[in-house]
Each structure stands twice: as structure tokens, then as C-alpha cells.
Amino acid sequence: KNITPLFLPPYSPELNCVERIWLYMRQHYWSNRSYPSLGDIALAAIEDMVKLDRATLRSIFHTTWVTRTV
């Protein structure tokens, strides 16, 4: 009775953190590159994601509507 569901719009990448990381990776690592196979894309994704440090991830995931002090 006391809960009101709030449904997300059909397309809302700003509310999904994974969308933000893919956007960052495409802009900073994966632009203007070609890959011979799907396996090469997966390897490049793993290698590039390992390069991300904590400060970079915080800047990618930072939002004004979600605040958490650690």
C-alpha cells in the first residue's frame, strides 16, 4: 500500500550506469579502430577496462541526483 512504483522511460541511458561506461570507452579507447574478429573486440574491451582507475570510474558514474558519502 505504501509503495508507488516509478517506471523508467523506455530509453533512459542517463539512469543506467553501464550505458555511461560504454559511452566513455567508445569515446576514449574504441573510436577509429577496426577489429578483425569479435574475439579481438572482447580482448580489447578487457584490456582497456583494466586501465580504468577508481578516480576515472567515479567521474564517469558521478551524478547530481545520486549522492553518497564514503
Buried (B, 14 or more C-beta within 10 A) or exposed (E): EEEEEEEEEEEEEEEEBEEBBBEBBEEEBBEEEEEEEEEEBEEBBEEEEEEBEEEEBEEBEEEEEEEEEE
